[in-house]
């Protein structure tokens, strides 16, 4: 690929990183008599290193994140450390409320799968629009999101003519995410 082609493709690149939301929180929160808290801590260090590597390899200058509570995250810390712009791109709670999207809808057994999918889609459209609004002239962007949004965001960014890559962190062998299935939080 010649330099001009490489520059053109990097102008509209989006890398979507799908994770379990617990991996985004830098604090170790497991309570266990076994070694699960240690495994959690190691996976969070691996995720931090992995995200640093992605930012450097992709020459990303923007990290958007789907994470609702206004708290610190590993992605926010990595962005600050590397001097990369960081923004939360998820739909705020008050906006969700205005749109009639229930709190914790994705875990509500009363909601039909089609309704959950519609709520996801509405939030994903918001995340894409927010990313475009916050990073209009930024070449390579990384969006960190929950696994439920990985496919939807990939589809929406692709439809808007971005070069899109996606990574499901749970499928990477360097992570030992078994602790997620046995969580007992503080």
C-alpha positions in Angstrom: 0.0 0.0 0.0 1.4 3.4 -0.9 1.6 6.2 1.7 -1.3 8.1 0.2 -3.6 5.0 0.4 -2.4 4.4 4.0 -3.2 8.0 4.9 -6.6 7.8 3.3 -7.6 4.6 5.1 -6.3 5.9 8.5 -8.5 9.0 8.2 -11.6 7.0 8.6 -10.5 4.0 10.7 -12.5 2.8 13.7 -11.3 -0.1 15.9 -14.1 -1.4 18.2 -12.9 -3.3 21.3 -15.6 -5.4 22.9 -15.2 -6.3 26.6 -17.1 -7.3 29.6 -17.7 -4.1 31.5 -16.0 -5.4 34.6 -12.7 -5.4 32.7 -13.0 -1.7 32.1 -12.9 -0.8 35.9 -9.3 -0.4 37.1 -10.2 -1.4 40.6 -10.1 -5.1 41.6 -13.4 -5.9 43.1 -13.6 -9.7 43.5 -14.1 -11.2 46.9 -12.9 -14.8 47.0 -10.8 -17.1 49.2 -9.1 -18.5 46.0 -6.9 -16.9 43.5 -9.7 -15.2 41.5 -8.8 -11.6 42.7 -5.3 -12.2 41.5 -6.4 -13.4 38.1 -8.7 -10.4 37.8 -5.9 -8.0 38.6 -3.6 -9.7 36.1 -6.3 -9.5 33.4 -6.8 -5.8 34.1 -3.0 -5.2 33.7 -3.1 -7.2 30.5 -6.1 -5.1 29.2 -4.2 -1.9 30.0 -1.1 -3.1 28.1 -3.3 -4.4 25.3 -5.1 -1.0 24.9 -1.8 0.9 25.1 -0.5 -1.3 22.3 -3.6 -0.8 20.2 -3.3 3.0 20.5 0.3 3.0 19.5 0.0 0.4 16.7 -3.1 2.2 15.2 -1.7 5.7 15.9 -5.1 6.4 17.5 -5.7 9.9 18.7 -9.2 9.2 20.2 -10.6 6.7 22.6 -14.4 6.7 23.0 -16.0 4.5 25.6 -19.3 3.0 26.4 -19.3 3.0 30.2 -22.2 4.7 32.0 -21.1 5.6 35.5 -19.0 8.7 35.5 -15.9 7.0 37.0 -12.4 6.2 36.1 -11.8 3.4 33.6 -8.7 1.7 32.2 -9.3 3.3 28.8 -9.5 6.8 30.4 -6.2 6.2 32.3 -4.5 4.9 29.1 -5.7 7.9 27.1 -4.4 10.3 29.8 -1.0 8.5 29.9 -0.5 8.5 26.2 -1.9 12.0 25.6 -4.9 10.7 23.5 -8.3 12.4 23.6 -10.8 10.4 25.7 -14.6 10.8 25.7 -17.5 8.8 27.0 -19.7 8.2 24.0 -22.5 6.2 25.8 -26.0 7.7 26.0 -26.3 9.4 29.5 -29.0 8.2 31.9 -31.1 11.3 31.6 -31.2 10.9 27.8 -32.1 7.2 28.1 -34.9 8.2 30.5 -36.2 10.8 28.0 -36.2 8.1 25.3 -38.0 5.6 27.5 -35.0 3.2 27.7 -35.3 1.4 31.1 -32.3 1.1 33.4 -30.8 -2.4 33.2 -33.1 -3.3 30.3 -30.6 -5.8 28.9 -30.9 -8.0 32.0 -34.7 -7.7 32.3 -36.2 -11.1 31.7 -39.6 -9.5 31.1 -38.4 -7.7 28.0 -38.7 -9.5 24.6 -35.4 -9.9 22.8 -36.7 -7.7 20.0 -37.2 -4.8 22.4 -33.8 -5.2 23.9 -32.3 -5.2 20.4 -34.2 -2.0 19.6 -32.8 -0.3 22.8 -29.3 -1.5 22.0 -29.6 -0.1 18.4 -30.8 3.3 19.7 -27.9 3.5 22.0 -25.4 2.3 19.3 -26.7 5.0 16.9 -26.1 7.5 19.7 -22.6 6.2 20.3 -21.7 6.4 16.6 -23.1 10.0 16.3 -21.3 11.0 19.5 -18.0 9.6 18.2 -18.4 11.5 14.9 -19.3 14.7 16.8 -16.4 14.5 19.2 -13.8 13.2 16.8 -14.7 14.5 13.3 -11.2 15.1 12.0 -9.4 12.5 13.9 -7.7 9.7 11.9 -7.7 6.5 13.8 -10.3 6.1 16.6 -10.8 3.3 19.2 -14.2 2.7 20.7 -14.3 0.4 23.8 -17.8 -1.1 24.4 -19.6 -3.9 26.1 -19.8 -7.1 24.1 -23.6 -6.6 23.5 -22.7 -3.6 21.2 -19.8 -5.0 19.3 -21.7 -6.2 16.2 -24.1 -3.3 16.2 -21.4 -0.7 16.3 -19.4 -2.5 13.6 -22.4 -2.5 11.3 -23.2 1.2 11.9 -19.7 2.5 11.5 -19.3 0.3 8.3 -22.5 1.7 6.9 -21.0 5.2 7.4 -18.0 4.2 5.2 -15.5 3.8 8.0 -12.8 1.2 7.7 -13.8 -0.9 10.7 -12.0 -3.6 12.8 -13.4 -5.2 15.8 -11.9 -7.3 18.6 -13.7 -9.4 21.1 -11.3 -9.5 24.1 -13.0 -12.6 25.4 -11.7 -14.5 22.4 -8.1 -13.5 23.0 -5.9 -16.3 24.5 -3.8 -13.9 26.5 -6.7 -13.2 28.9 -7.9 -15.6 31.6 -11.4 -14.3 32.0 -12.8 -17.3 33.9 -13.1 -15.0 36.9 -16.0 -13.2 35.2 -18.2 -16.3 35.4 -17.6 -16.6 39.1 -17.9 -13.0 40.3 -18.7 -12.0 43.8 -18.3 -8.3 44.0 -17.5 -6.0 46.9 
